[in-house]
Amino acid sequence: MYGLRIQHEVGAGSQGKAGVLPGSKTVPLKSVGVDVTIKGFVANVQSTLTYENQKEAAVETVFVFPIDDQSAVYQFEADIDGRHIVAECQDKEQARETYKDALKTGHTAMLLSESDTSGDVFECKLGNLPPHGAATLTFSYVTELTTDSEGIVTFTLPTVLNPRYTPPGFEMSPPSSDAIQYTDIQYQMRFVTKVEGQHLIKAIVPKMDMLKVDFAEDKKSANVTLDDATKFKFDHDLSLTLEYEDVFQPTVILEKGQNSKEGFLKSDVVMMDFLPDLRSVPELTEAEFVFVIDCSGSMRGDRIAKAKETVLLLLKSLPVGCFFNVVAFGSSFKWWFTSSMKYDETSLEEALELQKVLDANLGGTEILQPLESLYAQPLHTATFRQVFLLTDGGVSNTNQVITLARKNADNTRIFTFGIGKGASTSLVRNVAKVTNGLATFVTDKEKLQNKVMTVLNHAMQQPVTNLNLEWNLPPSCTAINIPQQAPVVFKGQKVITYALINGVEHLTEDTQCSVVLKGDIGKENSIHYTLNFDLMTVVKSDDSFPVHRLTAKAQIKDFETSGDDSKKGEITLLSMSANVVSRYTAFVGVDKDKKELVDGGRLVQRKSLRGTPRRGRCGAALGSSYSLHQYESSNNLPRRKQSLQNFSDNARKSGYLQPLPKQSIHTRNPEEDVLYGSLAGLRGAGYPSSIEHGRTSGVMTLIDLQKFDGSWVLDRELAGALHSSEDFLKSKLPDNLDTSVWATALCVACLQKKFGSEKTLWELIEKKALAWLSSQNLARKTVGELVTLARDVLSSIP
């Protein structure tokens, strides 16, 4: 979770040559404490880190940590040898100057800032930590909890920060740009979560770790702790799921401002979550689907195996008559077809051959160029292009990717999937947000296929455009939506929205209110959903202003992703008023009572907790655990280039980083076999396949055998998948019925009878099969009667 670097500033006594100090010691992490309070669908997180300087001189420490992109960081403070420092939110450049000036004069200071290139990476600096001194740093943030279509609420504590791929030619100054190396650190770990609120709790389930859960008698609150916190390693995100009794019931939270506060925190705000009824929204009749699949080196193993199976499911589930294409990307990218193909028997067969050799063999994670290539291709339908982007990584040019996606949002909707630990929430959330898609995160222990198929159902829904929220309030009140544009809505998905409310203090008897969600579906249809509530009986929030912080963060993110540079001033003012860090602000604090000059010389060193294999610029794995390297600086090179050069040289000498085969970025050229259809080309140069073709599950076998139009063929292979013989199944063929119709009815019956728990996987497969059956001669039977007959036959198989 936390990277640590010690840095000695060059003092007056130095001769200008920075180098590694002999016998230097680190600032070890002594303990980590995480206290979480969950109230309904909001989590407040307070993280406390204790470090100890064992050196004989004052040092500067730097640590880097991940936070979900939608989280609002609102507090940062430190206790150093009995002195308490509270940081304040300032303009980022001003905060940096304040910090530098404090260090020059020997004052202890601290700086907390968001990365300039990604909203889910933060850097904290603590300067002039006294010799043999201890520092306890505490930062707090508040975040929304995600709720899936089945009502499962998820809290995730990000603990893995993967290196961000930097495309060639992209200039950047990311926080703590020196190479991260892993080493063992002995420390104490504490994790405590309190679940409170108005919801009855049905269950609290960890995704990986052993948790101890103590429920209150009323089942409305619980305490959650790590079963053995001393064994927890920061090599995976800590995550748990909650099941509430009434998860889809609307909730309205009113958080009163305080007159003693200034600006934004003085206002009253409302947070609403509700599930609009969208059953009337029709499905798309025309569509183009493009699947953008991460095939970088970090996807090797289970991840690419899941991705391959997911691509198979997607291809089999597409509606007849649509257009589709697939692009595999890494350091380079490869289109399966020169342009999107009409979905028919021939194109599906060709795609399935390419799917069989899909592998994680394309180097690093370069997302921008395949998207540029995608947008250069003309649309094949009059409706939206639907893009599914699957990736496990992050990039340094996140803002460029988001900007590109936003510029093309009028004709392309992107559904993003962050796979595994450390996937960039900034990239995954914001690319989906600016294109009116959905962002989904999938842990390595979860089934990627289920999540993707659920989203494919959403992608079949016609887009709801021109969304707006209209308020009906008492005469003394007014409301301002935050942000102004209502969030995108899909069937079965909760909507969370915020608003500033004025005039609540003047309410008397008339307190009934309503909010109306309106939107257009195509040119002729619309939605109209009304939520009624009493403003005086809604849930009240606490004094830490969590809803204010989330409201401010929602507006800040809306401004940041708008692409409007003129919003910088508004972002800065709102950020400072709400005390929530943004791209243009930072927390800074100075201890003016204590002076400790940093020792002469410069030591650049980083330490992170042991765990996940790290990747270099090209995405090559560096190994799961190895010792800390120290590098001598050179005055002849800029610091950024020098650190990267030393990192690369040392990594190659130690065998951790091997050069990848050169792969050019391909443009669309029909004459290049390797790009369009050559199976050998997709295997890549110098990379053995990481996929072992083993036994396929029963449901996937059935799905694999389905034809493009939704039907099945009654042959020996299908009979084997149904655990029967071809002769037996044909002997039960009803009179005047085609064998393909009978085979399709048998498969639908089998899916319903044997694989009910995996319906998410085959729901669209069944839908296509039932549509095909409806168009066939059923020998005077209905589809339902035929499937029932098929189910009886399956039950009688000897």
N, C-alpha and C positions, 0 to 999 in steps of 0.2 A: 504493500500500500504506500509506503513512504520511502522515498529515496533521500539520502543524506550526503552532503558534500561538506568538507572542511576547506576553508580558504583563508590563507594568510595574506593580508594586503601588503604590498611592497612599502616599507617604511622609509624614513629619511636616511636610515643607516645603510640601506641596501645600495648596491652598485648598479642597479638597473637590470641585472640579470636575474630573472625569476627561475627558481629551481625547486626540486624536491628537498625538503629539509631532512637530514639524517635522523633516524630514530623517531620519526613523527608518530604520534598516536591519534587514534580516531576519537570521535565523540560518540560513544555507544548509546544506542537506544535502550533505556532501562525499562520502560513500561509503556503500554498502550492501553488507554481506557476509552471505551465507546459507550455512551449512554443514549438510548433511543426512546423517544416517547411517541407512540402511534395513537392518534385520535381519528378514528374513521378512516379517511383516505389521505391523511396528512401525517408525515413523520418529521419530527424535530430531532436532529442528530447533533450531539456534542462529543467531539473527539479531543482527548487529552493525551499529549505525548510528553514524556519526561526524558530529557537528555542530560548527560553529565560530561563536562569538559575535564579530561584527565591530563591535559597538557599544562605546561608551566607558563603559557602565555595565553592572552585572550585570542579567541578565534571567531570566525564567522561561519555559521552553519546554514546550509541550504537544504530544504527537502521539497520534493515534488510529489504530488498525490493526485489521484483521480477523484472527480465528483461528477455525478450525473449532470448533464448539460442543463436540465430544467431546474436544478436545485438553486436556492437563493442563499448564498453565504452572507450572513448578516452580523457576525461577531468574531472578533479575534483579539485575544489577550494573552499575556504572559506573566508568570511569576518567576523572578530571577533573584535568588539569594534574599528572599523576604520582601522584594519590591514588586509592586503590581503595575503592569503597563497595559492600558486599554488603547487599542488602535482606533483611529478614526478614518472614515472614508473620504478620500481626496481624489482630485484629478490624477490620473496615473503618472503623468510626467512630473507633476508637482510632488507627488508622493515619493517618486524615485529620487528626486533632488533632495527632499527632506531627509531621506534615509542616508544618502551619500554624505550630506553635510554633517549628519550626526556622527557617522563613522570617522570622518576626518578630524572631528573635535574630541573623539574618544568616548562619546556617549553610547550606551547600549541602545540599540534600535531594532525594530522589526518591520518587515514589509510582506504583505500577502497580496498576490495579484493573480489574475486570470491570464492564461497564455494568450499572446497576441494572435495566435493562429488557430486556437481551438478552445471552445468554451467549457470543455470537460477536463482540463488540466490546470492545476493551480501550483504556484510556487511560493514557498514561504522562506524568507531570509531572517536570520537572527544574527545581528552583528555585534561584535565586541562582547562575546560571552566570556566572563572572567575566568581566569585559571582556577581549576578545581571547583568551578561553580556548577550549580545545577539549574536547569531551565525547564519549566513546565509550560507548555504552549497549549492553548485551548482555542479551537475554532468551532463555530456552530453554523449549521445550515438547516433549512427546511425544504422538504420536497414532496411532490404529489406521489401517491402510490398508484401503480398501474392496475387496472382491472380488465381481465380478458372477457370474452363473450360468454364464458361459462360462470362468471362471477367470482373467479379466483383473484384475490388481491395479493400483490407481490411487493415486498420490501427488499431492496438490495443495497448492501453496503459495498461500494466499489473498493476493491483492494488490489487490483492488478492494473498496472499502467504499462501497456505495451509501447514499444518504440513506434513512432509515427514515420511511415515511409516518406522520404523526401524525393520528389521527382527531380531528374537532372535539370539544372538550370533554374530551379526555384530557390530564390534567396529568402532566408528566414533566420530569425534569431530566437529559437525556442527557449523556454526556460531550462537552465542547467543543461546546456547543449553537450557537455562532455559525456563520454561513454559511461553507461551504467554497467557495473560489474556486480556479481552476486557473491555474498559471503555469509557465513553463519554469524548470527547475533543472538546472544542470550538476553531474553527480556521477559517481562511479565505481561500477560494479556488479560484484560477484563472486558466483557461484553454483557451489557444489561439492557433489556428492552421492556418497556412497560406499555401494554396495550390498554387504552382507556376509551370511553365514549359511550354512545347511545346504542351501539349495535350488539346484539347477542352473538357471541363467538362460538362457532360450531367446531372449528379446528384450527390449530397452528402447526404447520408442517415445515421442517427444514428441507432445503433442496440437497444439501450435501453433508453438513455438519450435524453432530449430535447435540440437540438442544434439550434443556430441561424447562418444561412449561408447567407453571403453577397457576391454575384458574381460581378466580374468586367464586364465591358461592353463587352470585347472580349471573355468572358467565358473561358479564359485560366488561371485565378487565382480567388481565393476566400478566404475570412476570415471566420473562424468557431470559435464560442465561445459557452460555456455552457449557456443555456437560463437563468438559475438561479444557478450560481455556489455555492451559499451559501447552497443549499439543497443537493449537491452531497455528497454521502457517499461512503467510500471506501469498499463497500461490493460486488462490481462487477467490472469487467474490463471495462474500457471506450473504446468503439469501434465505428468506423464509416466506411462506405463503399463509394467508389468512382466509378463512371461510366465514363470512358473516351470514347470519340468518336472513336478513332482509337487504341483501347487498344492492338490489336494483330499485329499492325505494328512494324517491327523491330526497335530497338533503339540502337545506339552506342554512348557511352559517353567517351570522352577522357579527362582525368584529368592530367594536366601537373604537374610535380614535381617542386620544388623550389630549386634553387642552394644554397640558404641560409640554407636549411635544411640538415640534415645528414641522411645517410642510406636510408631506404625504402622511406621516404617522398621526396627524391630527384629524384626518378624514375618517369617515365610517366606510367600511367596505363589506361586500357580500360575496361569498363563494357558493356556487350552486353546482350540484352534480345530479344528473337525471338521465333516464333512458328514454329517448323519444321513440314513439311508435312509427316505424318506417316500413311497415308491412306493405304499404301501398306503392312503394318505390319499385318500378319495374326493372327488369334486367336489360342489359345491353343487347341489342339485336345485331350490331356490328362491332367488331373489336379487333385490335392488333395487340399481341402480347410479345414482349421482348424480355428474355431472361438473361440477366447480367450476373455471371457466376465467378466468384473469386477463386482462382486456381493458383494463388501464390504458394510459396513453400510452406507457410505456416498452416495451410489447410490440409496438410498431409495426414494420413491416418483416418480416424473415425470421422473427422469433419468432411473430408472429400467423399468418403463413402456415403455419409448421410446426404450430402449435396447431390451425388449421382442418383440416389434413390428418389430424392425430391424432384429432380429434373424429369425422371421417368414418370412420376405421378402427375406432374404438371402437364407434360406432353399428352398423357393419356386422358387427362380431364378437360382438355380444351374443347370448346364447342365447335361443332361442324360448321365450316364456312368462314372461320376467323382466319387471320393472318398471324404468323409467328416467326420468331428468329431467336437465336441464342448466341451470346458472345461470352467467351471465356477470357478472363483478363488476369494479368499479373504485371510484370515489368513491360510486357507486350500484350497485345490482345488479338484474338482470333474469332472472326465471325463464322458461323456454321454455314450461312448462305449469303450470297452477294446482296440480297435484299430479302425482306420478309416474304415468306412463302404462304400460299393458301394452304390451309390445313386439310389434307386429303391423305389417301392411303400411301401414295408415293412419297410425299414430303415427310410423313410420320415415320415411315420405314427408314428413310435416310437419316433422319434425326436420331432415331433409336440406335443406329449403328454408331453415330458420333457419341451418343451418350455413354455407350459401353466403354469408350476409351478416355472419357473425361478424367483428368488427373491433376494433382497439385504440382505442376511442373513449370510454372511460368514466372518464377522469381519473386519480385517484390509486389507491393500493392499500389498500382497506378490506376486510379479510378477516373481521373479527368479525361484522358484521351479516348477511352472507349465510349464515354458519354458524349464527347464532342463528335465522334464518328456516328453515334446513334442519331444525334440531332441533325446531322447532315443528310440523313436519309429521309425521303418523302414519306408522309403518312399514306397508308393503304386504305384507310377507312375515313368516314366523315366524323367519327367520334374520337374520343381520347385514345392515345396510345398508352397501354398499360405496361409498366416496366417493373420487374421484380429484381431487386438488387440484393444479392447475398454476399456478405463479406465478414471476415473475422478480425479485420484490422482497422487502422486509421491512417490518415495521411497528414502531412504538414500543410498542404494547400487546401485544407477543409473549406475555407471561405470561398476560394475560387470554385470549388465543386458546387457549393450551395448557390452561388451567384449564377452559375451556368444553368442549374436546375430551375431556379426561379424564373429566368428569362424565357424558358420554354414551357412554363407551367400551363399555358393556354391550350396546349395540345398533347401534353405528356404528363401522366400521373405516375409517380414512383412509389412503390411499396418496398420499404427497406427492411433488411433482416440483419441484426448484429449477432454473430455466431460466436459462442464461447466467451471466455473471460477476457476482459480488456478491450472488447470492441468499442470503438469511439462512439459515445452517446451523442456527441456534438454532430458528427457526420450523419449517423443513422437517423436521429430525431429530426434534424433540421432539413435534410434533403426531402424527407417525407412531408414535413410541415409546409415547406414553400411550394410543393406541388400538389397539395391536398390529398396526399396518400396516407399510409399508416406506417408507423415504425414498430417493429417487433424485435424483442431480444430473446435469444434461445441459449440456455446454458448447455454445456457439453453433455450433461446428464439427461436433458430433455429431448423429445423427439422433434426434430426440425420439420419432418414431414407433416405432422399434425398442425403445427403453427402456420406453415405455408399454405396448406389446403384451406384452413380457416380464412386466411387473407384472400385466397383466390375467390372464395365465395363473395367477399366484399368487393373484389375487383369486378365481378360480374354485375354489380349494382350500377345503375345509371348515376352519374355524378349529380349531386345536389348543389346547385350554384346559387349565387346571390343570397347567401345565408345572412340573416340578421335577427337580432333579438329586440323585441319591442316590449317595453315595460308599461304596466298599468299600475300606478302607485297613487296613494292618497294625494290630495291637492298640494300639500305642503312639501312633498318629496319629488326629487328628480334623480335620474340614474344616468351614469356614463359607462358604457361597456368598455371593459379592459380585457384584451385589446378591442378595438372598434369592430374588426371583422370577426364574426362568429366562427368557432372552430369547425372543421370538417366533421360530417356525421356519416355513420355507416350503421347498417342493421345490426342490432345486438351489442352496440358499443356505447358505453356511458359517455356523456358529454360533461366536461368541467369548464365552467366559465366564471368570470369575475366582473364586478362592477363597483364603481364609487357611488355611494348613496348620500345625497344631501337632504337635510331637513328632517331627519329622524327625530331630533330632539323636540320638534314641534308637534309630534303625533299625539292625538288624544284618544278618541274612540274608534275612528276609522283606520284600521290597521290591515285590512285585507288587500292583498297584492296579487299580481300575476305577471308572468313573463311568457311571451309568445315567440316560439322559434318558427321562422318562415323561410322558405327557400323554393327555388324553381327546379323542376325536373324536365329537361328538354324545353320545348317551346309551348307545350300545352298543359303539363301537369305541374303540381306544386305540393308542398307539405305545409302543415299548419298544426303545431303542437303547443298546447297550453299547460303551464305549470302554475297552480294556485298555491298560495301560502299566506300565513299570517306573520307579518313582520315582527310582532311582539312575542311570538311563541317559537321563533326559530332558535337554533342552537347558538349559544354565545361562545366565543373563543376566549383564549387566555391572554395574559398580560405580555407574553413574549412577541405578540403581533405576527403569528405565523401566516395568517391570511393576507395581511398587509404586505409581507415580504413576497409571498407567492404572486400576489397581484402585481406588484412592482416588477418582479422578474418576468412575468408574462408579457408586460408592456415593453420591457427592455429587449426581450428576445424578439418581439414583433418588430421593433425598430431596427435591431441589429440585422435581421434577415430580410429586411425590406429592400436593401440595396441603395437606400437613400442616404448619402453621406451627410446631408444637411441635418440629419437627426442626431448627430454626435452631441451637440449641445444639450438637446432634450434628454438624451440618454444619461449624460453626465449629471445633469441637475436632478433627475429622478433617482438615479443611483445614490447620490449623496443625501438626498432628502429621505429616502427609505432605508439608508445604511445597508444597501445591497450591492455587492461588487459587480461590475460590468466589464466589458472589454476596454473601456476608457477610464476606469477608476481602480483604486487599490486601497487597501488598509495600510496605514503607517502609524507607528507608535515610537516614541522616544523617551528613554529614561534620562531626564535632565539632571538627576541628582548623583549619578555615578559615572566616573570616567575610567575606561580601561583601553589604552591604545593597543591596537592589534600589532603583533610582533612583526618584524621585518621579514622579507622574503615572501614567496608565494608558493603555496601548495594547493594543487587542484586535485581533488579526490572525491570520489562518490561511493556511496555504499547503499545497497538496497537489500531487502530481505530476500533470503534464498527462495527459489521457487521456479517460476516459469522460464523456459528457454528464451533467451533474448535474440533479437534479429538485428542484423546490420542494415545498412542502407538498402541492400538488394533483397532483404527478407530471409537471408540464410540463417539457419539456427546456429547459435553460438555455444550451446551446451547448457545444461540445466543448473550446474553449480560449479563455481570455480573461484579462485582467490582474487582479492582486490589487487588491481594493477595501479601503479603510480607512474605518472609520465612527467618528464622534465620539459619545461616550457622552452620555447625558442623565441628570441626577439626578432628573428628574421621573418616570422610568419604571423599573420593575424591570428588572434586567439582561437576563433572558431575553426579556421582551416587547420591550425596546428593540432588542436585536440582531436579532430577527425582523422588527420593523417597518422598521429601516434596510435590512435585506437585501431585503425586499419592495419598498420604495420605490426603492432603487437599481437592482434588477433590472428593475422595470417601466420606469424612466426609460431604461435602456439597451436596452430591447426584448427582454431575455432571457426575461422571465416575462410571459405574457399571461394575463389572467383566463379561467378555464374557464367554460363555460356553467353556470348553476345547475342542479343535478340533485338532486332530493330523494331520500331513501332510501325506496324503495318497500316497502310491505307488500303482502301477498297480497290483491288486489282483482280479482275476475274481470271486472269491468266495464271495467278499464283495458286498452284495445287495445294500447297501447304495451308493456305488460308481457307479454301473453300472445298472441303470434302475429303482431303487426304487424311486418312486415319493415322498414318505415320507422323504427319505433321503435328497432330494434336498430342502425340506422345512427348514431343519435345526432345531436344538434343541432350544426351548425357543424363537423363533422369529415368531410372527404372520406375515402372508402375508401382504405386503404393496400394493398389486395390487387389485383394485376393477374392476371386469370385467363388464364394461359398454358397451354402444353401440359402435359398430365398424363402421368406416367410410365406405362409399359405395365401394370405390376402394379396401380397405383392405378386405372387405367381398368377393369380386370377387377373389382376390388373394388367400384368405384362401381356397376357394372352388376348386382351380385348382389342378389337379392331378400331380404327379411327372413328367409325360411325356409331360406335356404341354396342356393336354386336359381337358375338363369339362364334367360333366354328366348332362343331362337335367332332372332335378327333381324339386320337389316343392320348395326346398330351393334355387336353382339357379334362378328359376322363380321369387321368391320373391325379390332376389337381383337385378333382372332386372326390378322390378316394374311391373310384369305381372303375368299371371297364366300359369301353366304348360300346360293346355289344349289349350290355345290360341297359345303358341309358337309351340306346336306340330302340331297344325292345319296348320301352315305355313311351315311345313317341306317340302322341295323340294323332288320330286320323286327320288327314288333310292338312297337316302342319309341317312347315319347312323345318329341316334339321337345325338351321341357324337360329330360327325363332325359338325352338325348343332349348337349344344350348344357351341362349341368352336368358331365357326364363330360369333355367337351372342355376346359372351364375348369380342372377339377382337374388334368388331364393337362398343360395349358399351364403352370400354376403350378409343378408338379413338374419339368417339362422345361426351362423357360426362366428361372425365377426362383428357383432353388435357393438362391442366395446371400442372398436376401431372405426366407427362410422365416419369420423372426421376425414379419414383417408379416402373412403370410397363413396362418399355422398354424391359428389359430382359424377363419378363413374356410373353409379346407379341411375342418376338423373338422365344421363345421356342414353343409357340402355333402355330406360322406360320410354323415352321419347322415340327411340328407334322402334321399339315394340309397338307403340301406338300407331306407327305408320305402316305396319305389316298386316298381312292376312292372318288372323288369329283363330280361324276355323270356328267362328261364331262364339268365341269366348272373349271376355274382357281381359285386360292386362292383369288385374288383380286375381281373377279366377285362374289364369294360366300360371301365375307365380305360386299360388296356393297349391295347385296340382304338382308343380315342380318341387315344392317344399315337402310334400307327402312322399314323392319318389325318393328324395334324398334321405328321408327318414327310414326308408325301407331298404337302403343299400346293404347288402349282406356283408 
